[in-house]
């Protein structure tokens, strides 16, 4: 099965504050996904990591099969 987005232990910390804590998810290709949650839940931070605007503190993610750390230019193209 192909996934448009996969995250593996994706985390982001700002000092002592944890914005995203070990997120694991898989979103299938050609599907619609809603990213919902209360203020401060880490939605924007997660999107910024998936679009390579900020680097994860721990873990990684794949977008269209490309690793956000190793292939940020390919991720941005997709």
C-alpha positions in Angstrom: 0.0 0.0 0.0 1.3 3.5 -0.9 1.1 6.3 1.5 1.1 10.0 0.7 2.4 10.9 4.2 4.0 8.7 6.9 5.5 9.8 10.2 7.6 7.8 12.5 8.1 9.2 16.1 7.9 12.7 14.7 8.6 15.2 17.5 9.4 18.9 17.9 10.6 20.6 21.1 11.2 24.2 21.8 13.4 24.2 24.9 11.3 22.5 27.6 8.1 22.7 25.6 7.1 19.8 23.5 4.9 20.9 20.5 4.6 17.5 18.9 5.3 14.3 20.8 6.2 11.1 18.9 3.6 11.3 16.2 3.0 8.2 14.2 0.6 8.3 11.3 0.0 7.0 7.8 -2.2 8.7 5.3 -3.1 6.7 2.1 -2.6 8.1 -1.3 -5.7 9.6 -2.9 -7.5 10.0 0.4 -8.9 13.0 2.2 -7.5 13.6 5.7 -8.7 16.2 8.2 -6.1 17.5 10.7 -8.2 18.6 13.7 -7.4 19.5 17.3 -7.6 22.2 19.9 -5.3 25.2 20.0 -1.8 24.2 20.9 -2.2 20.6 19.8 0.7 20.8 17.4 -1.2 20.9 14.1 0.7 23.9 12.6 4.1 22.6 13.9 3.4 19.2 12.2 2.5 20.8 8.9 5.6 23.0 9.1 7.7 19.8 9.5 5.9 18.0 6.7 6.6 21.0 4.4 10.2 21.3 5.4 9.8 24.7 6.9 11.2 23.5 10.2 13.3 20.4 11.1 12.0 17.7 13.5 13.8 17.4 16.9 13.3 13.6 16.7 11.8 11.1 14.3 11.2 11.6 10.7 8.5 11.8 8.0 8.0 10.8 4.4 5.9 12.8 2.0 5.3 11.1 -1.4 8.0 8.6 -0.5 10.6 11.2 0.2 12.2 11.7 3.6 11.7 15.3 4.9 15.3 15.4 6.3 17.2 13.7 3.5 15.2 15.0 0.4 13.6 18.3 1.4 13.7 19.6 -2.2 11.8 16.6 -3.5 9.3 17.0 -0.7 8.7 20.6 -1.7 8.2 19.6 -5.3 5.5 17.2 -4.4 
